[in-house]
Amino acid sequence: MSKVALQVTLEARPGKEKEVEQFLREGVNIARGEQGTRSWFALRFGPRKFGIFDTFDDETGRQAHVGGELAKALFARAEELFSTAPQIEQIDILAEKHS
């Protein structure tokens, strides 16, 4: 079972919504290569509000992701794509269900 997660909230700059969406769609390819990332979701909450939710077996996997290529790419383009800095929350998972 995954024990920890990250929730990242992103607000696209006006006019950058399509670029943010494309960045997130391509991000899954990087996430697939991360050994410790168990699940990774790119989300759209509204016209300019996006998010990422990912899960990990343990803190080691989460920290590897935070220091990994996807996080580097996100922060390298943050000023260009987002109206505010990405909001990152570290979450403990209490239970999960898979189909």
PASEBA-1860 file (N, C-alpha, C; in nm, 3 decimals):
! residues 99
1> MSKVALQV> 0.083/-0.118/0.000/0.000/0.000/0.000/0.087/0.125/0.000 ~ 0.046/0.223/-0.078/0.112/0.353/-0.073/0.084/0.416/0.062 ~ 0.188/0.476/0.119/0.173/0.535/0.253/0.177/0.687/0.253 ~ 0.237/0.746/0.150/0.249/0.892/0.144/0.216/0.941/0.004 ~ 0.184/1.073/-0.005/0.145/1.131/-0.133/0.188/1.277/-0.139 ~ 0.175/1.332/-0.257/0.192/1.476/-0.278/0.069/1.526/-0.352 ~ 0.024/1.644/-0.314/-0.081/1.713/-0.387/-0.025/1.849/-0.425 ~ -0.024/1.876/-0.554/0.030/2.002/-0.605/-0.083/2.077/-0.675
9> TLEARPGK> -0.104/2.201/-0.635/-0.206/2.286/-0.697/-0.136/2.391/-0.783 ~ -0.185/2.407/-0.905/-0.123/2.496/-1.003/-0.229/2.588/-1.062 ~ -0.196/2.716/-1.074/-0.286/2.810/-1.141/-0.216/2.867/-1.263 ~ -0.272/2.835/-1.378/-0.211/2.879/-1.504/-0.222/3.030/-1.521 ~ -0.120/3.088/-1.578/-0.128/3.229/-1.617/-0.237/3.241/-1.725 ~ -0.306/3.354/-1.731/-0.404/3.372/-1.838/-0.338/3.353/-1.976 ~ -0.401/3.272/-2.058/-0.349/3.245/-2.191/-0.251/3.128/-2.197 ~ -0.214/3.072/-2.082/-0.117/2.960/-2.078/-0.184/2.826/-2.047
17> EKEVEQFL> -0.316/2.824/-2.044/-0.388/2.703/-2.004/-0.354/2.581/-2.092 ~ -0.349/2.600/-2.221/-0.318/2.489/-2.312/-0.175/2.439/-2.290 ~ -0.082/2.529/-2.265/0.056/2.490/-2.241/0.069/2.412/-2.110 ~ -0.004/2.455/-2.007/-0.002/2.381/-1.880/-0.060/2.242/-1.901 ~ -0.172/2.234/-1.970/-0.234/2.104/-1.997/-0.137/2.012/-2.071 ~ -0.071/2.064/-2.172/0.025/1.983/-2.249/0.143/1.940/-2.162 ~ 0.194/2.032/-2.081/0.305/2.000/-1.991/0.265/1.884/-1.899 ~ 0.145/1.890/-1.843/0.100/1.784/-1.753/0.078/1.652/-1.828
25> REGVNIAR> 0.022/1.657/-1.947/0.001/1.534/-2.025/0.135/1.466/-2.057 ~ 0.237/1.546/-2.085/0.370/1.490/-2.114/0.441/1.446/-1.987 ~ 0.407/1.505/-1.874/0.471/1.471/-1.747/0.455/1.326/-1.707 ~ 0.346/1.265/-1.749/0.324/1.124/-1.712/0.437/1.035/-1.765 ~ 0.496/1.072/-1.877/0.606/0.991/-1.932/0.728/0.993/-1.841 ~ 0.754/1.105/-1.778/0.865/1.112/-1.682/0.829/1.034/-1.557 ~ 0.706/1.051/-1.509/0.662/0.981/-1.388/0.668/0.830/-1.404 ~ 0.639/0.780/-1.523/0.644/0.635/-1.547/0.784/0.578/-1.524
33> GEQGTRSW> 0.886/0.660/-1.543/1.022/0.615/-1.526/1.073/0.623/-1.382 ~ 0.993/0.675/-1.293/1.035/0.689/-1.153/1.002/0.563/-1.075 ~ 1.103/0.500/-1.025/1.089/0.373/-0.954/0.994/0.383/-0.834 ~ 1.005/0.490/-0.756/0.929/0.499/-0.632/0.792/0.562/-0.644 ~ 0.755/0.611/-0.764/0.623/0.671/-0.782/0.525/0.562/-0.817 ~ 0.427/0.539/-0.729/0.330/0.431/-0.749/0.215/0.473/-0.839 ~ 0.163/0.593/-0.819/0.057/0.644/-0.906/0.081/0.793/-0.926 ~ 0.037/0.842/-1.041/0.056/0.983/-1.075/-0.064/1.029/-1.156
41> FALRFGPR> -0.126/1.137/-1.114/-0.244/1.189/-1.180/-0.225/1.336/-1.213 ~ -0.257/1.376/-1.335/-0.263/1.516/-1.374/-0.411/1.553/-1.376 ~ -0.445/1.666/-1.314/-0.585/1.703/-1.292/-0.614/1.842/-1.345 ~ -0.739/1.862/-1.383/-0.787/1.996/-1.417/-0.913/2.021/-1.335 ~ -0.908/2.125/-1.253/-1.019/2.157/-1.164/-1.111/2.264/-1.224 ~ -1.060/2.342/-1.313/-1.137/2.451/-1.372/-1.060/2.514/-1.484 ~ -1.107/2.629/-1.535/-1.043/2.689/-1.651/-0.893/2.713/-1.636 ~ -0.849/2.758/-1.518/-0.706/2.787/-1.499/-0.645/2.710/-1.385
49> KFGIFDTF> -0.721/2.629/-1.316/-0.671/2.557/-1.198/-0.643/2.410/-1.233 ~ -0.518/2.370/-1.209/-0.472/2.235/-1.239/-0.410/2.174/-1.114 ~ -0.380/2.047/-1.122/-0.315/1.983/-1.009/-0.245/1.855/-1.047 ~ -0.165/1.809/-0.954/-0.097/1.679/-0.965/-0.119/1.608/-0.832 ~ -0.151/1.481/-0.840/-0.161/1.398/-0.720/-0.082/1.272/-0.748 ~ 0.014/1.242/-0.661/0.094/1.121/-0.681/0.116/1.052/-0.547 ~ 0.135/0.919/-0.555/0.150/0.839/-0.434/0.281/0.760/-0.437 ~ 0.326/0.726/-0.315/0.455/0.659/-0.297/0.444/0.559/-0.183
57> DDETGRQA> 0.525/0.455/-0.188/0.525/0.355/-0.081/0.581/0.411/0.049 ~ 0.674/0.504/0.036/0.742/0.554/0.156/0.803/0.691/0.130 ~ 0.860/0.747/0.234/0.920/0.881/0.225/1.038/0.884/0.128 ~ 1.111/0.774/0.116/1.224/0.768/0.024/1.177/0.791/-0.120 ~ 1.068/0.725/-0.158/1.013/0.743/-0.292/0.963/0.884/-0.315 ~ 0.898/0.940/-0.213/0.846/1.076/-0.226/0.961/1.175/-0.244 ~ 1.066/1.161/-0.165/1.179/1.254/-0.175/1.254/1.237/-0.306 ~ 1.261/1.116/-0.358/1.324/1.095/-0.489/1.245/1.169/-0.597
65> HVGGELAK> 1.114/1.165/-0.586/1.028/1.235/-0.682/1.046/1.386/-0.671 ~ 1.047/1.437/-0.549/1.062/1.581/-0.525/1.194/1.632/-0.584 ~ 1.297/1.550/-0.581/1.426/1.589/-0.636/1.449/1.540/-0.778 ~ 1.345/1.484/-0.841/1.359/1.421/-0.971/1.337/1.514/-1.089 ~ 1.339/1.455/-1.207/1.333/1.530/-1.333/1.201/1.603/-1.353 ~ 1.092/1.543/-1.312/0.962/1.608/-1.330/0.952/1.734/-1.244 ~ 0.995/1.726/-1.121/0.993/1.844/-1.033/1.085/1.953/-1.088 ~ 1.201/1.914/-1.138/1.293/2.013/-1.197/1.229/2.081/-1.317
73> ALFARAEE> 1.162/2.004/-1.402/1.096/2.061/-1.520/0.982/2.154/-1.478 ~ 0.907/2.115/-1.377/0.797/2.197/-1.328/0.847/2.332/-1.279 ~ 0.949/2.331/-1.195/0.999/2.456/-1.140/1.077/2.539/-1.242 ~ 1.135/2.474/-1.342/1.205/2.549/-1.447/1.107/2.633/-1.529 ~ 0.982/2.587/-1.538/0.883/2.659/-1.619/0.778/2.729/-1.534 ~ 0.793/2.726/-1.403/0.690/2.779/-1.313/0.659/2.926/-1.339 ~ 0.758/3.007/-1.350/0.735/3.151/-1.369/0.666/3.179/-1.503 ~ 0.702/3.103/-1.603/0.642/3.119/-1.736/0.495/3.075/-1.740
81> LFSTAPQI> 0.465/2.962/-1.676/0.333/2.900/-1.690/0.232/2.935/-1.583 ~ 0.277/2.965/-1.461/0.185/2.977/-1.348/0.180/3.118/-1.291 ~ 0.061/3.159/-1.249/0.044/3.293/-1.193/0.089/3.299/-1.047 ~ 0.096/3.185/-0.980/0.150/3.176/-0.844/0.243/3.056/-0.838 ~ 0.325/3.051/-0.737/0.415/2.935/-0.720/0.332/2.809/-0.696 ~ 0.376/2.694/-0.746/0.305/2.569/-0.718/0.291/2.549/-0.568 ~ 0.170/2.511/-0.527/0.142/2.484/-0.386/0.154/2.334/-0.363 ~ 0.250/2.292/-0.281/0.279/2.151/-0.260/0.243/2.111/-0.119
89> EQIDILAE> 0.162/2.007/-0.107/0.125/1.953/0.023/0.171/1.808/0.032 ~ 0.234/1.775/0.144/0.272/1.638/0.171/0.159/1.573/0.250 ~ 0.116/1.457/0.205/-0.003/1.390/0.259/0.033/1.251/0.306 ~ -0.025/1.210/0.417/-0.016/1.072/0.464/-0.142/0.998/0.418 ~ -0.127/0.882/0.360/-0.241/0.804/0.313/-0.286/0.710/0.425 ~ -0.414/0.715/0.456/-0.470/0.630/0.562/-0.527/0.500/0.508 ~ -0.581/0.502/0.387/-0.637/0.381/0.326/-0.644/0.404/0.176 ~ -0.648/0.294/0.101/-0.662/0.306/-0.044/-0.738/0.187/-0.097
97> KHS> -0.794/0.203/-0.217/-0.868/0.096/-0.285/-0.828/0.097/-0.431 ~ -0.798/-0.018/-0.485/-0.770/-0.035/-0.627/-0.873/-0.130/-0.683 ~ -0.908/-0.111/-0.809/-1.004/-0.205/-0.870/-0.933/-0.324/-0.929
END
